[in-house]
Amino acid sequence: MTTKPSPKPAAKPEYTIIAGRKLSKGQLVYEQERAKAAGKSLEAWITAKIKAEEAEAEKAKPKPVKKPGLISRLLDKAHKPI
């Protein structure tokens, strides 16, 4: 009875933390290229990207539903059966 050698575990990607975000090597290279094209440092680029994402998330929040006005409420009451 022969036993198979156990398979090697997959290599875990190394992460770099920049501006509070974990970036893998590939992501880091990509963001460096984007920052270079924008003429910014990597830290400034990531910080600006985070601020833009937060602003987008703020815009996506639904606004509270406004109570109908006086005329609308009166018309709704008028249309209800007695």
C-alpha positions in Angstrom: 0.0 0.0 0.0 1.6 3.2 -1.2 0.5 6.6 -0.1 0.3 9.6 -2.3 2.3 12.6 -1.2 0.0 15.3 0.0 -0.4 18.2 -2.5 1.4 21.4 -1.6 -0.9 24.1 -0.3 -1.5 27.0 -2.7 0.8 29.9 -2.1 -0.9 32.7 -0.4 -0.6 36.1 -2.1 1.5 38.7 -0.3 -0.4 41.8 0.5 0.9 45.3 0.9 -1.1 47.8 3.0 -1.4 51.2 1.5 -3.7 53.9 2.9 -5.6 51.3 4.9 -6.1 48.9 2.0 -4.7 45.5 1.3 -3.3 45.3 -2.2 -1.8 42.2 -3.8 1.3 42.5 -6.0 -0.8 42.7 -9.1 -3.1 45.3 -7.7 -0.2 47.3 -6.5 1.5 47.3 -9.9 -1.8 48.3 -11.5 -2.4 51.2 -9.1 1.2 52.4 -9.4 0.7 52.7 -13.2 -2.6 54.5 -12.7 -1.0 56.9 -10.2 1.9 57.5 -12.6 -0.4 58.3 -15.5 -2.3 60.8 -13.2 0.9 62.4 -12.1 0.4 61.6 -8.4 2.2 59.5 -5.8 0.7 56.1 -5.0 -0.4 57.3 -1.5 -2.1 60.3 -3.0 -3.8 58.3 -5.7 -5.2 55.7 -3.3 -6.4 58.4 -0.9 -8.1 60.3 -3.7 -9.7 57.0 -4.9 -11.0 56.2 -1.4 -12.5 59.7 -1.1 -14.2 59.4 -4.5 -15.7 56.0 -3.5 -17.0 57.4 -0.3 -18.6 60.4 -2.1 -20.2 58.0 -4.6 -21.6 55.9 -1.7 -22.9 59.0 -0.1 -24.8 60.0 -3.3 -26.3 56.5 -3.6 -28.1 56.8 -0.2 -31.8 57.1 -0.7 -33.4 60.3 0.5 -36.1 60.1 3.1 -39.6 60.0 1.8 -41.3 63.3 2.1 -44.8 63.6 3.7 -47.4 64.5 1.0 -48.6 68.1 1.0 -51.9 69.4 2.2 -53.6 69.4 -1.2 -52.5 65.8 -1.9 -53.8 64.6 1.4 -57.1 66.3 0.9 -57.5 64.9 -2.6 -56.6 61.4 -1.3 -59.4 61.7 1.4 -61.8 63.0 -1.2 -61.3 60.0 -3.4 -61.8 57.4 -0.7 -65.3 55.8 -0.5 -67.5 56.9 2.4 
